[in-house]
Amino acid sequence: MKAVLRTYLSLILGALACISLPAQAQWQPMPSLNTARYASAAVATDQHIYVFGGATFDGEILNTVEVYDPLTSAWDTLSVPPFDIPRVNATASLFNNKIFLMGGRNPQNVVVDAVEVFDLNTREWSTNSDLLFGREGHVTLSIFDNICSMAGIDQNGVSVEDIEWYSNGIWQQSSTTIFAPRAAPFAAAHRDTVYLFGGINLWPSASGFGAAVDTTWTFDWFTIPSLATARGNGASAVLDNKLYMMGGITTSGSTNEVEIFDLETKELAQGEVLTDARSGMAAVTFQGEIFLMGGYIDDPDRPLDLVERNGISVSVGPSETPPESFYLLHGYPNPFNGAMTLEATIARTARYSLDIYDINGRHIRSLLDQQLIAGTHRYRWDARNDRQETIGSGVYIAILRSSTTIQRLKVIYIK
């Protein structure tokens, strides 16, 4: 049974025969999962992290959900009921205040096309339209505010070339296929462009490629820089307009390597390595930090309950000035509706920037980038982004920084 449940991993393992981050941007331990697991799916909302399914000891496939609450700093196993089909190598996406759980492999060794939906308002599960193609080890991305599914392998371990997206209650197929099909790649979507790196196609790959997506869901593929190390089955997260690609399987086993692709400049760089070499992790960006959950080091029969976090993109180099470079950053009213005032009291004259990010690390608004004298400075934010579009209700992070110091403030906008 164990060998059956690990068909996908056997495809990976059977094929196996530059900007550095500063020292203080290290991975920090967090409360552990209640159940050690690998190849689970994860989603972050404004207030919680949700981890779905995956596999645990001896390849047992799970249908349980763990929820992280930052107020209690603990993982809860009771607030979300189990879903119907236990699954490993599935994906999850947040869409219209519902979490869509898609695809994966079930305990009967079947790659499923089933989609289950958890309603964050009613706290209940329901079924939804099935994927057009059963797949595991795939990725789901948000494009044009719709869910898009691509990559992965099918029941026979063959890479799935077809791309599909969810709109108006049904899945629809793109007229174009994925370039260089593979499973378990690192992935992100940014301004209606898709980026894929690495992954597994009989053996680990290093290649990178992207696609501009138009409103007819046609994908125009192009090449981008390759990873320094061929790898897949790691974890991806986007923070501060950068794609972090963490860990994964290489030709010599699991790695602790982290590479960072800047979604604006299209440059690839090295990041702070993981505490341990790991594969099969889940990752989310939550309240301005990356959370990395579960996985395994060498043997999937010995999964990890390890959870770590790292606010990578907002770290700065070793400071030669004391932390009192900032006396205070606060905002009022908070929560707010309409507009708020951000007030920074600083101790020394220097160049400062003040920016707003959403909880997934996407840049929303620049409020300041100039030289300031010591004293108190006030800035108004009207809940608009840089394109003067009104943002949605939710949690946002205000970040004030100079060349040596940084401070963050969580703010809540309610329409």
Helices and strands as residue ranges (DSSP letters): H 2-5, H 7-14, E 28-29, E 41-44, E 49-52, G 57-59, E 65-69, E 74-76, E 91-95, E 98-102, E 115-119, E 124-127, E 139-143, E 146-150, E 162-167, E 170-177, E 186-190, E 193-197, E 208-213, E 219-224, E 235-239, E 242-246, E 249-250, E 253-254, E 258-262, E 268-270, E 282-286, E 289-293, E 307-310, G 312-314, G 323-325, E 326-332, E 340-346, E 350-358, E 363-372, E 375-381, E 394-401, E 406-413
